[in-house]
Amino acid sequence: MSDDDLTWRIIDADPPSDYQVFRVRRHRAAHPRTGEAHTFSVIRSVPFINVLALTPDDDVVLVRQFRHGVQRVCVELPGGLVDPGEDPLEAARRELREETGFEAAHWERLGVVDANPAIQDNQCTLFLALDARRVTTQDLDPGEVIRVETTPLADIPARIAAGDITHTLVTTAFFFLLDRAGGWRRP
């Protein structure tokens, strides 16, 4: 079945505005059924990565940081932006080390998801890092204030259900792990 009846045709677009880590592009598109023009804003961003790191004791490495969008501290997986020309796996290794001081012995890609396809054009690659151990101190960017914590993998479902972990890309990584491992355990 074709998606042509769902596809909006761009009529024109404003030049993107640059906001350091993303750009915003506005465009007008014709409704696929009526032809009526509507204006849309699209956030253009570099790819993201998130790292679901498990220690040898099956604790998950988590980070706590204030998020300006929701104006509160969020519990998340280590993650960040992929630098231009950087491989997502290298970005994942770098972000885990910088944000937490941890390194991992074994890495695998869990999956790739659209970050927020309603308004964003980028994707997030989710990685599993096994046998993660703290090897150094944090090396945070000037705009980062991050507290590292570990929690048993078995406690994650309750933390998600309680609303302690709410970030969609983070909960999606746990879904991929759950599917890969066949339960809340190490694959």
Secondary structure by P-SEA (a helix, b strand, c coil): ccccccbbbbcccccccccccbbbbbbccccccccbbbbbbbbbbcbbbbbbcccccbbbbbbbbbbccccbbbbbcccccccccccaaaaaaaaaaaaccccccbbbbccccccccccccbbbbbbbbccccccccccccccbbbbbbbbbccaaaaaaaacccccaaaaaaaaaaaaaacccccc
